Amino acid sequence: MVRAATARTRRPTKQTSSCSNKYDIRSVGTHEAGHIFGLKDLGSGHDNLTMYQASDPCTKKYRSLGRDDVLGLRSIY
């Protein structure tokens, strides 16, 4: 009951349209977790995947693993 009451009283965070070279912490965390599990950085041609060698500022698209990221994990484990 306390959890539901707390969730109801939180204010939503305001999204702004301006972004000045900021990186999404969840995307960075997902990428780094990939390294912990044995995945390597990927080069050109894989810029749509979480394990791509460079991430884009101002995007949240790397928060989850792409199909090839998952296949890489499956090949290890």
N, CA, C, O and CB atoms as a CASP TS submission, in Angstrom:
PFRMAT TS
TARGET T0000
AUTHOR 0000-0000-0000
METHOD Language model
MODEL 1
PARENT N/A
ATOM      1  N   MET     1       0.806  -1.197   0.000  1.00  0.00           N
ATOM      2  CA  MET     1       0.000   0.000   0.000  1.00  0.00           C
ATOM      3  C   MET     1       0.848   1.259   0.000  1.00  0.00           C
ATOM      4  O   MET     1       0.512   2.229  -0.679  1.00  0.00           O
ATOM      5  CB  MET     1      -0.917  -0.001   1.183  1.00  0.00           C
ATOM      6  N   VAL     2       1.922   1.260   0.736  1.00  0.00           N
ATOM      7  CA  VAL     2       2.790   2.436   0.783  1.00  0.00           C
ATOM      8  C   VAL     2       3.419   2.686  -0.577  1.00  0.00           C
ATOM      9  O   VAL     2       3.530   3.831  -1.016  1.00  0.00           O
ATOM     10  CB  VAL     2       3.882   2.264   1.850  1.00  0.00           C
ATOM     11  N   ARG     3       3.829   1.620  -1.239  1.00  0.00           N
ATOM     12  CA  ARG     3       4.459   1.764  -2.544  1.00  0.00           C
ATOM     13  C   ARG     3       3.507   2.430  -3.542  1.00  0.00           C
ATOM     14  O   ARG     3       3.908   3.336  -4.271  1.00  0.00           O
ATOM     15  CB  ARG     3       4.908   0.394  -3.070  1.00  0.00           C
ATOM     16  N   ALA     4       2.268   1.990  -3.576  1.00  0.00           N
ATOM     17  CA  ALA     4       1.286   2.560  -4.503  1.00  0.00           C
ATOM     18  C   ALA     4       1.030   4.027  -4.207  1.00  0.00           C
ATOM     19  O   ALA     4       0.904   4.838  -5.125  1.00  0.00           O
ATOM     20  CB  ALA     4      -0.024   1.783  -4.434  1.00  0.00           C
ATOM     21  N   ALA     5       0.954   4.368  -2.931  1.00  0.00           N
ATOM     22  CA  ALA     5       0.717   5.760  -2.559  1.00  0.00           C
ATOM     23  C   ALA     5       1.904   6.634  -2.950  1.00  0.00           C
ATOM     24  O   ALA     5       1.721   7.768  -3.393  1.00  0.00           O
ATOM     25  CB  ALA     5       0.448   5.874  -1.053  1.00  0.00           C
ATOM     26  N   THR     6       3.104   6.119  -2.792  1.00  0.00           N
ATOM     27  CA  THR     6       4.300   6.881  -3.149  1.00  0.00           C
ATOM     28  C   THR     6       4.363   7.100  -4.648  1.00  0.00           C
ATOM     29  O   THR     6       4.654   8.206  -5.103  1.00  0.00           O
ATOM     30  CB  THR     6       5.566   6.162  -2.667  1.00  0.00           C
ATOM     31  N   ALA     7       4.095   6.069  -5.409  1.00  0.00           N
ATOM     32  CA  ALA     7       4.147   6.180  -6.866  1.00  0.00           C
ATOM     33  C   ALA     7       3.133   7.192  -7.375  1.00  0.00           C
ATOM     34  O   ALA     7       3.385   7.883  -8.362  1.00  0.00           O
ATOM     35  CB  ALA     7       3.899   4.819  -7.514  1.00  0.00           C
ATOM     36  N   ARG     8       2.007   7.283  -6.719  1.00  0.00           N
ATOM     37  CA  ARG     8       0.960   8.194  -7.149  1.00  0.00           C
ATOM     38  C   ARG     8       1.324   9.649  -6.883  1.00  0.00           C
ATOM     39  O   ARG     8       0.856  10.536  -7.597  1.00  0.00           O
ATOM     40  CB  ARG     8      -0.337   7.853  -6.457  1.00  0.00           C
ATOM     41  N   THR     9       2.137   9.910  -5.887  1.00  0.00           N
ATOM     42  CA  THR     9       2.441  11.291  -5.541  1.00  0.00           C
ATOM     43  C   THR     9       3.680  11.843  -6.252  1.00  0.00           C
ATOM     44  O   THR     9       3.976  13.033  -6.146  1.00  0.00           O
ATOM     45  CB  THR     9       2.627  11.401  -4.059  1.00  0.00           C
ATOM     46  N   ARG    10       4.395  10.993  -6.967  1.00  0.00           N
ATOM     47  CA  ARG    10       5.569  11.479  -7.694  1.00  0.00           C
ATOM     48  C   ARG    10       5.160  12.344  -8.859  1.00  0.00           C
ATOM     49  O   ARG    10       4.157  12.089  -9.526  1.00  0.00           O
ATOM     50  CB  ARG    10       6.420  10.316  -8.185  1.00  0.00           C
ATOM     51  N   ARG    11       5.947  13.362  -9.091  1.00  0.00           N
ATOM     52  CA  ARG    11       5.698  14.211 -10.247  1.00  0.00           C
ATOM     53  C   ARG    11       6.501  13.688 -11.433  1.00  0.00           C
ATOM     54  O   ARG    11       7.651  13.283 -11.263  1.00  0.00           O
ATOM     55  CB  ARG    11       6.062  15.688  -9.941  1.00  0.00           C
ATOM     56  N   PRO    12       5.930  13.689 -12.609  1.00  0.00           N
ATOM     57  CA  PRO    12       6.690  13.236 -13.773  1.00  0.00           C
ATOM     58  C   PRO    12       7.819  14.223 -14.088  1.00  0.00           C
ATOM     59  O   PRO    12       7.679  15.429 -13.885  1.00  0.00           O
ATOM     60  CB  PRO    12       5.760  13.072 -14.999  1.00  0.00           C
ATOM     61  N   THR    13       8.915  13.700 -14.577  1.00  0.00           N
ATOM     62  CA  THR    13      10.010  14.593 -14.940  1.00  0.00           C
ATOM     63  C   THR    13       9.693  15.258 -16.270  1.00  0.00           C
ATOM     64  O   THR    13       9.115  14.639 -17.163  1.00  0.00           O
ATOM     65  CB  THR    13      11.354  13.825 -15.017  1.00  0.00           C
ATOM     66  N   LYS    14      10.061  16.477 -16.388  1.00  0.00           N
ATOM     67  CA  LYS    14       9.778  17.234 -17.595  1.00  0.00           C
ATOM     68  C   LYS    14      10.851  16.935 -18.637  1.00  0.00           C
ATOM     69  O   LYS    14      12.045  17.050 -18.361  1.00  0.00           O
ATOM     70  CB  LYS    14       9.706  18.752 -17.293  1.00  0.00           C
ATOM     71  N   GLN    15      10.426  16.559 -19.811  1.00  0.00           N
ATOM     72  CA  GLN    15      11.346  16.309 -20.908  1.00  0.00           C
ATOM     73  C   GLN    15      11.569  17.621 -21.663  1.00  0.00           C
ATOM     74  O   GLN    15      10.620  18.326 -22.005  1.00  0.00           O
ATOM     75  CB  GLN    15      10.799  15.195 -21.859  1.00  0.00           C
ATOM     76  N   THR    16      12.805  17.922 -21.908  1.00  0.00           N
ATOM     77  CA  THR    16      13.098  19.119 -22.691  1.00  0.00           C
ATOM     78  C   THR    16      13.586  18.701 -24.059  1.00  0.00           C
ATOM     79  O   THR    16      14.172  17.630 -24.218  1.00  0.00           O
ATOM     80  CB  THR    16      14.146  20.015 -21.983  1.00  0.00           C
ATOM     81  N   SER    17      13.349  19.534 -25.034  1.00  0.00           N
ATOM     82  CA  SER    17      13.751  19.202 -26.392  1.00  0.00           C
ATOM     83  C   SER    17      15.221  19.508 -26.640  1.00  0.00           C
ATOM     84  O   SER    17      15.792  19.016 -27.614  1.00  0.00           O
ATOM     85  CB  SER    17      12.895  19.952 -27.385  1.00  0.00           C
ATOM     86  N   SER    18      15.836  20.297 -25.793  1.00  0.00           N
ATOM     87  CA  SER    18      17.241  20.626 -26.007  1.00  0.00           C
ATOM     88  C   SER    18      18.137  19.647 -25.276  1.00  0.00           C
ATOM     89  O   SER    18      17.868  19.272 -24.135  1.00  0.00           O
ATOM     90  CB  SER    18      17.537  22.053 -25.551  1.00  0.00           C
ATOM     91  N   CYS    19      19.182  19.244 -25.930  1.00  0.00           N
ATOM     92  CA  CYS    19      20.154  18.338 -25.354  1.00  0.00           C
ATOM     93  C   CYS    19      21.519  18.816 -25.813  1.00  0.00           C
ATOM     94  O   CYS    19      21.774  18.955 -27.010  1.00  0.00           O
ATOM     95  CB  CYS    19      19.886  16.845 -25.770  1.00  0.00           C
ATOM     96  N   SER    20      22.376  19.062 -24.867  1.00  0.00           N
ATOM     97  CA  SER    20      23.695  19.561 -25.235  1.00  0.00           C
ATOM     98  C   SER    20      24.763  18.541 -24.892  1.00  0.00           C
ATOM     99  O   SER    20      25.447  18.656 -23.875  1.00  0.00           O
ATOM    100  CB  SER    20      23.986  20.890 -24.533  1.00  0.00           C
ATOM    101  N   ASN    21      24.900  17.533 -25.757  1.00  0.00           N
ATOM    102  CA  ASN    21      25.964  16.549 -25.625  1.00  0.00           C
ATOM    103  C   ASN    21      25.868  15.723 -24.339  1.00  0.00           C
ATOM    104  O   ASN    21      26.892  15.399 -23.737  1.00  0.00           O
ATOM    105  CB  ASN    21      27.295  17.241 -25.677  1.00  0.00           C
ATOM    106  N   LYS    22      24.655  15.383 -23.916  1.00  0.00           N
ATOM    107  CA  LYS    22      24.448  14.567 -22.723  1.00  0.00           C
ATOM    108  C   LYS    22      24.237  13.122 -23.124  1.00  0.00           C
ATOM    109  O   LYS    22      23.636  12.836 -24.160  1.00  0.00           O
ATOM    110  CB  LYS    22      23.248  15.081 -21.902  1.00  0.00           C
ATOM    111  N   TYR    23      24.738  12.205 -22.294  1.00  0.00           N
ATOM    112  CA  TYR    23      24.595  10.784 -22.562  1.00  0.00           C
ATOM    113  C   TYR    23      23.620  10.170 -21.575  1.00  0.00           C
ATOM    114  O   TYR    23      23.583  10.548 -20.404  1.00  0.00           O
ATOM    115  CB  TYR    23      25.955  10.074 -22.491  1.00  0.00           C
ATOM    116  N   ASP    24      22.837   9.228 -22.053  1.00  0.00           N
ATOM    117  CA  ASP    24      21.845   8.540 -21.239  1.00  0.00           C
ATOM    118  C   ASP    24      22.543   7.514 -20.355  1.00  0.00           C
ATOM    119  O   ASP    24      23.198   6.605 -20.865  1.00  0.00           O
ATOM    120  CB  ASP    24      20.771   7.862 -22.129  1.00  0.00           C
ATOM    121  N   ILE    25      22.414   7.644 -19.054  1.00  0.00           N
ATOM    122  CA  ILE    25      23.125   6.789 -18.110  1.00  0.00           C
ATOM    123  C   ILE    25      22.688   5.327 -18.231  1.00  0.00           C
ATOM    124  O   ILE    25      23.505   4.429 -18.026  1.00  0.00           O
ATOM    125  CB  ILE    25      22.902   7.284 -16.686  1.00  0.00           C
ATOM    126  N   ARG    26      21.435   5.072 -18.554  1.00  0.00           N
ATOM    127  CA  ARG    26      20.977   3.692 -18.727  1.00  0.00           C
ATOM    128  C   ARG    26      21.606   3.055 -19.961  1.00  0.00           C
ATOM    129  O   ARG    26      21.969   1.879 -19.941  1.00  0.00           O
ATOM    130  CB  ARG    26      19.448   3.645 -18.836  1.00  0.00           C
ATOM    131  N   SER    27      21.733   3.830 -21.029  1.00  0.00           N
ATOM    132  CA  SER    27      22.376   3.309 -22.237  1.00  0.00           C
ATOM    133  C   SER    27      23.841   2.986 -21.971  1.00  0.00           C
ATOM    134  O   SER    27      24.335   1.939 -22.391  1.00  0.00           O
ATOM    135  CB  SER    27      22.258   4.318 -23.390  1.00  0.00           C
ATOM    136  N   VAL    28      24.525   3.867 -21.286  1.00  0.00           N
ATOM    137  CA  VAL    28      25.931   3.636 -20.942  1.00  0.00           C
ATOM    138  C   VAL    28      26.047   2.429 -20.029  1.00  0.00           C
ATOM    139  O   VAL    28      26.942   1.602 -20.205  1.00  0.00           O
ATOM    140  CB  VAL    28      26.548   4.882 -20.267  1.00  0.00           C
ATOM    141  N   GLY    29      25.158   2.319 -19.062  1.00  0.00           N
ATOM    142  CA  GLY    29      25.171   1.186 -18.142  1.00  0.00           C
ATOM    143  C   GLY    29      24.933  -0.143 -18.852  1.00  0.00           C
ATOM    144  O   GLY    29      25.583  -1.140 -18.535  1.00  0.00           O
ATOM    145  N   THR    30      24.016  -0.165 -19.802  1.00  0.00           N
ATOM    146  CA  THR    30      23.750  -1.383 -20.561  1.00  0.00           C
ATOM    147  C   THR    30      24.973  -1.780 -21.377  1.00  0.00           C
ATOM    148  O   THR    30      25.328  -2.957 -21.442  1.00  0.00           O
ATOM    149  CB  THR    30      22.535  -1.194 -21.481  1.00  0.00           C
ATOM    150  N   HIS    31      25.616  -0.793 -21.999  1.00  0.00           N
ATOM    151  CA  HIS    31      26.829  -1.055 -22.781  1.00  0.00           C
ATOM    152  C   HIS    31      27.937  -1.627 -21.890  1.00  0.00           C
ATOM    153  O   HIS    31      28.568  -2.625 -22.238  1.00  0.00           O
ATOM    154  CB  HIS    31      27.315   0.242 -23.472  1.00  0.00           C
ATOM    155  N   GLU    32      28.162  -1.002 -20.765  1.00  0.00           N
ATOM    156  CA  GLU    32      29.217  -1.458 -19.853  1.00  0.00           C
ATOM    157  C   GLU    32      28.900  -2.831 -19.257  1.00  0.00           C
ATOM    158  O   GLU    32      29.808  -3.631 -19.031  1.00  0.00           O
ATOM    159  CB  GLU    32      29.417  -0.440 -18.728  1.00  0.00           C
ATOM    160  N   ALA    33      27.633  -3.106 -19.005  1.00  0.00           N
ATOM    161  CA  ALA    33      27.236  -4.435 -18.522  1.00  0.00           C
ATOM    162  C   ALA    33      27.552  -5.484 -19.580  1.00  0.00           C
ATOM    163  O   ALA    33      27.910  -6.614 -19.245  1.00  0.00           O
ATOM    164  CB  ALA    33      25.726  -4.467 -18.163  1.00  0.00           C
ATOM    165  N   GLY    34      27.424  -5.125 -20.842  1.00  0.00           N
ATOM    166  CA  GLY    34      27.798  -6.043 -21.914  1.00  0.00           C
ATOM    167  C   GLY    34      29.260  -6.456 -21.805  1.00  0.00           C
ATOM    168  O   GLY    34      29.599  -7.617 -22.035  1.00  0.00           O
ATOM    169  N   HIS    35      30.133  -5.498 -21.451  1.00  0.00           N
ATOM    170  CA  HIS    35      31.547  -5.821 -21.262  1.00  0.00           C
ATOM    171  C   HIS    35      31.740  -6.778 -20.077  1.00  0.00           C
ATOM    172  O   HIS    35      32.560  -7.695 -20.139  1.00  0.00           O
ATOM    173  CB  HIS    35      32.364  -4.532 -21.042  1.00  0.00           C
ATOM    174  N   ILE    36      30.993  -6.560 -19.023  1.00  0.00           N
ATOM    175  CA  ILE    36      31.091  -7.436 -17.852  1.00  0.00           C
ATOM    176  C   ILE    36      30.763  -8.875 -18.232  1.00  0.00           C
ATOM    177  O   ILE    36      31.367  -9.813 -17.712  1.00  0.00           O
ATOM    178  CB  ILE    36      30.149  -6.954 -16.731  1.00  0.00           C
ATOM    179  N   PHE    37      29.805  -9.047 -19.142  1.00  0.00           N
ATOM    180  CA  PHE    37      29.398 -10.383 -19.569  1.00  0.00           C
ATOM    181  C   PHE    37      30.214 -10.918 -20.745  1.00  0.00           C
ATOM    182  O   PHE    37      29.912 -11.983 -21.283  1.00  0.00           O
ATOM    183  CB  PHE    37      27.942 -10.371 -19.938  1.00  0.00           C
ATOM    184  N   GLY    38      31.250 -10.174 -21.141  1.00  0.00           N
ATOM    185  CA  GLY    38      32.175 -10.688 -22.148  1.00  0.00           C
ATOM    186  C   GLY    38      32.008 -10.165 -23.556  1.00  0.00           C
ATOM    187  O   GLY    38      32.733 -10.597 -24.452  1.00  0.00           O
ATOM    188  N   LEU    39      31.085  -9.256 -23.787  1.00  0.00           N
ATOM    189  CA  LEU    39      30.922  -8.705 -25.129  1.00  0.00           C
ATOM    190  C   LEU    39      31.985  -7.651 -25.408  1.00  0.00           C
ATOM    191  O   LEU    39      32.426  -6.941 -24.503  1.00  0.00           O
ATOM    192  CB  LEU    39      29.520  -8.105 -25.300  1.00  0.00           C
ATOM    193  N   LYS    40      32.385  -7.560 -26.655  1.00  0.00           N
ATOM    194  CA  LYS    40      33.384  -6.583 -27.087  1.00  0.00           C
ATOM    195  C   LYS    40      32.685  -5.428 -27.810  1.00  0.00           C
ATOM    196  O   LYS    40      31.530  -5.545 -28.219  1.00  0.00           O
ATOM    197  CB  LYS    40      34.451  -7.251 -28.012  1.00  0.00           C
ATOM    198  N   ASP    41      33.402  -4.320 -27.960  1.00  0.00           N
ATOM    199  CA  ASP    41      32.880  -3.211 -28.758  1.00  0.00           C
ATOM    200  C   ASP    41      32.792  -3.640 -30.216  1.00  0.00           C
ATOM    201  O   ASP    41      33.629  -4.400 -30.702  1.00  0.00           O
ATOM    202  CB  ASP    41      33.772  -1.947 -28.611  1.00  0.00           C
ATOM    203  N   LEU    42      31.774  -3.147 -30.904  1.00  0.00           N
ATOM    204  CA  LEU    42      31.579  -3.450 -32.316  1.00  0.00           C
ATOM    205  C   LEU    42      31.961  -2.244 -33.159  1.00  0.00           C
ATOM    206  O   LEU    42      31.804  -1.104 -32.724  1.00  0.00           O
ATOM    207  CB  LEU    42      30.121  -3.864 -32.592  1.00  0.00           C
ATOM    208  N   GLY    43      32.451  -2.487 -34.338  1.00  0.00           N
ATOM    209  CA  GLY    43      32.890  -1.418 -35.225  1.00  0.00           C
ATOM    210  C   GLY    43      31.811  -0.973 -36.200  1.00  0.00           C
ATOM    211  O   GLY    43      30.620  -1.184 -35.969  1.00  0.00           O
ATOM    212  N   SER    44      32.243  -0.356 -37.287  1.00  0.00           N
ATOM    213  CA  SER    44      31.321   0.221 -38.272  1.00  0.00           C
ATOM    214  C   SER    44      30.379  -0.844 -38.826  1.00  0.00           C
ATOM    215  O   SER    44      30.721  -2.022 -38.921  1.00  0.00           O
ATOM    216  CB  SER    44      32.104   0.881 -39.420  1.00  0.00           C
ATOM    217  N   GLY    45      29.214  -0.398 -39.177  1.00  0.00           N
ATOM    218  CA  GLY    45      28.184  -1.302 -39.657  1.00  0.00           C
ATOM    219  C   GLY    45      27.289  -1.839 -38.556  1.00  0.00           C
ATOM    220  O   GLY    45      26.314  -2.539 -38.829  1.00  0.00           O
ATOM    221  N   HIS    46      27.614  -1.516 -37.317  1.00  0.00           N
ATOM    222  CA  HIS    46      26.834  -2.002 -36.175  1.00  0.00           C
ATOM    223  C   HIS    46      26.381  -0.842 -35.280  1.00  0.00           C
ATOM    224  O   HIS    46      26.175  -1.029 -34.081  1.00  0.00           O
ATOM    225  CB  HIS    46      27.662  -3.010 -35.355  1.00  0.00           C
ATOM    226  N   ASP    47      26.228   0.325 -35.848  1.00  0.00           N
ATOM    227  CA  ASP    47      25.908   1.511 -35.045  1.00  0.00           C
ATOM    228  C   ASP    47      24.501   1.490 -34.468  1.00  0.00           C
ATOM    229  O   ASP    47      24.136   2.382 -33.702  1.00  0.00           O
ATOM    230  CB  ASP    47      26.077   2.746 -35.878  1.00  0.00           C
ATOM    231  N   ASN    48      23.705   0.486 -34.824  1.00  0.00           N
ATOM    232  CA  ASN    48      22.365   0.355 -34.245  1.00  0.00           C
ATOM    233  C   ASN    48      22.358  -0.534 -32.998  1.00  0.00           C
ATOM    234  O   ASN    48      21.317  -0.703 -32.364  1.00  0.00           O
ATOM    235  CB  ASN    48      21.403  -0.210 -35.284  1.00  0.00           C
ATOM    236  N   LEU    49      23.519  -1.105 -32.644  1.00  0.00           N
ATOM    237  CA  LEU    49      23.590  -2.026 -31.517  1.00  0.00           C
ATOM    238  C   LEU    49      24.155  -1.366 -30.271  1.00  0.00           C
ATOM    239  O   LEU    49      24.925  -0.409 -30.355  1.00  0.00           O
ATOM    240  CB  LEU    49      24.427  -3.226 -31.880  1.00  0.00           C
ATOM    241  N   THR    50      23.769  -1.881 -29.126  1.00  0.00           N
ATOM    242  CA  THR    50      24.223  -1.349 -27.843  1.00  0.00           C
ATOM    243  C   THR    50      25.737  -1.445 -27.701  1.00  0.00           C
ATOM    244  O   THR    50      26.353  -0.572 -27.090  1.00  0.00           O
ATOM    245  CB  THR    50      23.546  -2.089 -26.697  1.00  0.00           C
ATOM    246  N   MET    51      26.342  -2.483 -28.250  1.00  0.00           N
ATOM    247  CA  MET    51      27.784  -2.689 -28.095  1.00  0.00           C
ATOM    248  C   MET    51      28.612  -1.984 -29.172  1.00  0.00           C
ATOM    249  O   MET    51      29.801  -2.267 -29.317  1.00  0.00           O
ATOM    250  CB  MET    51      28.089  -4.166 -28.116  1.00  0.00           C
ATOM    251  N   TYR    52      28.006  -1.081 -29.918  1.00  0.00           N
ATOM    252  CA  TYR    52      28.753  -0.272 -30.888  1.00  0.00           C
ATOM    253  C   TYR    52      29.808   0.537 -30.137  1.00  0.00           C
ATOM    254  O   TYR    52      29.580   0.970 -29.007  1.00  0.00           O
ATOM    255  CB  TYR    52      27.796   0.673 -31.700  1.00  0.00           C
ATOM    256  N   GLN    53      30.961   0.738 -30.770  1.00  0.00           N
ATOM    257  CA  GLN    53      32.109   1.355 -30.103  1.00  0.00           C
ATOM    258  C   GLN    53      31.888   2.797 -29.662  1.00  0.00           C
ATOM    259  O   GLN    53      32.611   3.282 -28.792  1.00  0.00           O
ATOM    260  CB  GLN    53      33.283   1.308 -31.007  1.00  0.00           C
ATOM    261  N   ALA    54      30.931   3.483 -30.222  1.00  0.00           N
ATOM    262  CA  ALA    54      30.654   4.872 -29.824  1.00  0.00           C
ATOM    263  C   ALA    54      29.147   5.053 -29.695  1.00  0.00           C
ATOM    264  O   ALA    54      28.389   4.611 -30.558  1.00  0.00           O
ATOM    265  CB  ALA    54      31.248   5.891 -30.859  1.00  0.00           C
ATOM    266  N   SER    55      28.718   5.693 -28.633  1.00  0.00           N
ATOM    267  CA  SER    55      27.283   5.933 -28.479  1.00  0.00           C
ATOM    268  C   SER    55      26.960   7.368 -28.863  1.00  0.00           C
ATOM    269  O   SER    55      27.822   8.246 -28.863  1.00  0.00           O
ATOM    270  CB  SER    55      26.824   5.645 -27.030  1.00  0.00           C
ATOM    271  N   ASP    56      25.716   7.570 -29.184  1.00  0.00           N
ATOM    272  CA  ASP    56      25.261   8.902 -29.590  1.00  0.00           C
ATOM    273  C   ASP    56      24.735   9.659 -28.388  1.00  0.00           C
ATOM    274  O   ASP    56      23.998   9.093 -27.580  1.00  0.00           O
ATOM    275  CB  ASP    56      24.176   8.806 -30.679  1.00  0.00           C
ATOM    276  N   PRO    57      25.092  10.920 -28.252  1.00  0.00           N
ATOM    277  CA  PRO    57      24.496  11.721 -27.178  1.00  0.00           C
ATOM    278  C   PRO    57      23.022  11.986 -27.487  1.00  0.00           C
ATOM    279  O   PRO    57      22.595  11.940 -28.641  1.00  0.00           O
ATOM    280  CB  PRO    57      25.264  13.061 -26.996  1.00  0.00           C
ATOM    281  N   CYS    58      22.288  12.253 -26.473  1.00  0.00           N
ATOM    282  CA  CYS    58      20.877  12.659 -26.590  1.00  0.00           C
ATOM    283  C   CYS    58      19.959  11.571 -27.142  1.00  0.00           C
ATOM    284  O   CYS    58      18.949  11.887 -27.771  1.00  0.00           O
ATOM    285  CB  CYS    58      20.777  13.870 -27.468  1.00  0.00           C
ATOM    286  N   THR    59      20.287  10.307 -26.923  1.00  0.00           N
ATOM    287  CA  THR    59      19.413   9.228 -27.377  1.00  0.00           C
ATOM    288  C   THR    59      19.272   8.180 -26.289  1.00  0.00           C
ATOM    289  O   THR    59      20.158   7.988 -25.456  1.00  0.00           O
ATOM    290  CB  THR    59      19.956   8.591 -28.667  1.00  0.00           C
ATOM    291  N   LYS    60      18.127   7.505 -26.321  1.00  0.00           N
ATOM    292  CA  LYS    60      17.863   6.432 -25.360  1.00  0.00           C
ATOM    293  C   LYS    60      17.773   5.082 -26.070  1.00  0.00           C
ATOM    294  O   LYS    60      17.343   4.097 -25.470  1.00  0.00           O
ATOM    295  CB  LYS    60      16.561   6.712 -24.581  1.00  0.00           C
ATOM    296  N   LYS    61      18.170   5.026 -27.330  1.00  0.00           N
ATOM    297  CA  LYS    61      17.978   3.809 -28.109  1.00  0.00           C
ATOM    298  C   LYS    61      18.881   2.656 -27.710  1.00  0.00           C
ATOM    299  O   LYS    61      18.630   1.521 -28.114  1.00  0.00           O
ATOM    300  CB  LYS    61      18.186   4.106 -29.539  1.00  0.00           C
ATOM    301  N   TYR    62      19.926   2.909 -26.931  1.00  0.00           N
ATOM    302  CA  TYR    62      20.843   1.845 -26.540  1.00  0.00           C
ATOM    303  C   TYR    62      20.526   1.262 -25.164  1.00  0.00           C
ATOM    304  O   TYR    62      21.349   0.542 -24.599  1.00  0.00           O
ATOM    305  CB  TYR    62      22.255   2.364 -26.553  1.00  0.00           C
ATOM    306  N   ARG    63      19.366   1.555 -24.626  1.00  0.00           N
ATOM    307  CA  ARG    63      18.998   1.041 -23.296  1.00  0.00           C
ATOM    308  C   ARG    63      18.753  -0.460 -23.297  1.00  0.00           C
ATOM    309  O   ARG    63      18.912  -1.118 -22.269  1.00  0.00           O
ATOM    310  CB  ARG    63      17.757   1.751 -22.788  1.00  0.00           C
ATOM    311  N   SER    64      18.375  -0.992 -24.423  1.00  0.00           N
ATOM    312  CA  SER    64      18.137  -2.436 -24.504  1.00  0.00           C
ATOM    313  C   SER    64      19.049  -3.040 -25.567  1.00  0.00           C
ATOM    314  O   SER    64      19.544  -2.343 -26.452  1.00  0.00           O
ATOM    315  CB  SER    64      16.644  -2.739 -24.827  1.00  0.00           C
ATOM    316  N   LEU    65      19.258  -4.329 -25.463  1.00  0.00           N
ATOM    317  CA  LEU    65      20.156  -5.010 -26.383  1.00  0.00           C
ATOM    318  C   LEU    65      19.480  -5.265 -27.718  1.00  0.00           C
ATOM    319  O   LEU    65      18.293  -5.584 -27.783  1.00  0.00           O
ATOM    320  CB  LEU    65      20.639  -6.320 -25.781  1.00  0.00           C
ATOM    321  N   GLY    66      20.259  -5.119 -28.779  1.00  0.00           N
ATOM    322  CA  GLY    66      19.774  -5.468 -30.102  1.00  0.00           C
ATOM    323  C   GLY    66      19.861  -6.968 -30.326  1.00  0.00           C
ATOM    324  O   GLY    66      20.437  -7.687 -29.509  1.00  0.00           O
ATOM    325  N   ARG    67      19.298  -7.440 -31.416  1.00  0.00           N
ATOM    326  CA  ARG    67      19.273  -8.871 -31.710  1.00  0.00           C
ATOM    327  C   ARG    67      20.688  -9.446 -31.748  1.00  0.00           C
ATOM    328  O   ARG    67      20.940 -10.501 -31.166  1.00  0.00           O
ATOM    329  CB  ARG    67      18.561  -9.131 -33.044  1.00  0.00           C
ATOM    330  N   ASP    68      21.602  -8.771 -32.419  1.00  0.00           N
ATOM    331  CA  ASP    68      22.969  -9.276 -32.506  1.00  0.00           C
ATOM    332  C   ASP    68      23.700  -9.214 -31.172  1.00  0.00           C
ATOM    333  O   ASP    68      24.574 -10.041 -30.911  1.00  0.00           O
ATOM    334  CB  ASP    68      23.739  -8.497 -33.542  1.00  0.00           C
ATOM    335  N   ASP    69      23.354  -8.236 -30.313  1.00  0.00           N
ATOM    336  CA  ASP    69      23.922  -8.211 -28.963  1.00  0.00           C
ATOM    337  C   ASP    69      23.508  -9.473 -28.211  1.00  0.00           C
ATOM    338  O   ASP    69      24.328 -10.102 -27.543  1.00  0.00           O
ATOM    339  CB  ASP    69      23.465  -6.941 -28.191  1.00  0.00           C
ATOM    340  N   VAL    70      22.240  -9.838 -28.322  1.00  0.00           N
ATOM    341  CA  VAL    70      21.716 -11.027 -27.647  1.00  0.00           C
ATOM    342  C   VAL    70      22.363 -12.285 -28.220  1.00  0.00           C
ATOM    343  O   VAL    70      22.721 -13.193 -27.469  1.00  0.00           O
ATOM    344  CB  VAL    70      20.178 -11.103 -27.787  1.00  0.00           C
ATOM    345  N   LEU    71      22.515 -12.346 -29.536  1.00  0.00           N
ATOM    346  CA  LEU    71      23.164 -13.513 -30.144  1.00  0.00           C
ATOM    347  C   LEU    71      24.611 -13.640 -29.672  1.00  0.00           C
ATOM    348  O   LEU    71      25.103 -14.752 -29.482  1.00  0.00           O
ATOM    349  CB  LEU    71      23.116 -13.416 -31.680  1.00  0.00           C
ATOM    350  N   GLY    72      25.291 -12.518 -29.483  1.00  0.00           N
ATOM    351  CA  GLY    72      26.651 -12.552 -28.951  1.00  0.00           C
ATOM    352  C   GLY    72      26.683 -13.134 -27.550  1.00  0.00           C
ATOM    353  O   GLY    72      27.558 -13.938 -27.230  1.00  0.00           O
ATOM    354  N   LEU    73      25.743 -12.740 -26.722  1.00  0.00           N
ATOM    355  CA  LEU    73      25.663 -13.304 -25.362  1.00  0.00           C
ATOM    356  C   LEU    73      25.367 -14.796 -25.394  1.00  0.00           C
ATOM    357  O   LEU    73      25.939 -15.571 -24.627  1.00  0.00           O
ATOM    358  CB  LEU    73      24.586 -12.581 -24.544  1.00  0.00           C
ATOM    359  N   ARG    74      24.471 -15.188 -26.283  1.00  0.00           N
ATOM    360  CA  ARG    74      24.123 -16.616 -26.387  1.00  0.00           C
ATOM    361  C   ARG    74      25.309 -17.440 -26.831  1.00  0.00           C
ATOM    362  O   ARG    74      25.453 -18.592 -26.423  1.00  0.00           O
ATOM    363  CB  ARG    74      22.964 -16.821 -27.358  1.00  0.00           C
ATOM    364  N   SER    75      26.168 -16.860 -27.669  1.00  0.00           N
ATOM    365  CA  SER    75      27.337 -17.624 -28.132  1.00  0.00           C
ATOM    366  C   SER    75      28.355 -17.817 -27.013  1.00  0.00           C
ATOM    367  O   SER    75      29.130 -18.774 -27.026  1.00  0.00           O
ATOM    368  CB  SER    75      28.000 -16.918 -29.323  1.00  0.00           C
ATOM    369  N   ILE    76      28.348 -16.901 -26.045  1.00  0.00           N
ATOM    370  CA  ILE    76      29.276 -17.012 -24.903  1.00  0.00           C
ATOM    371  C   ILE    76      28.720 -17.980 -23.866  1.00  0.00           C
ATOM    372  O   ILE    76      29.451 -18.807 -23.321  1.00  0.00           O
ATOM    373  CB  ILE    76      29.526 -15.621 -24.255  1.00  0.00           C
ATOM    374  N   TYR    77      27.426 -17.873 -23.598  1.00  0.00           N
ATOM    375  CA  TYR    77      26.820 -18.673 -22.542  1.00  0.00           C
ATOM    376  C   TYR    77      25.908 -19.721 -23.145  1.00  0.00           C
ATOM    377  O   TYR    77      25.298 -20.503 -22.416  1.00  0.00           O
ATOM    378  CB  TYR    77      26.042 -17.787 -21.561  1.00  0.00           C
TER
END
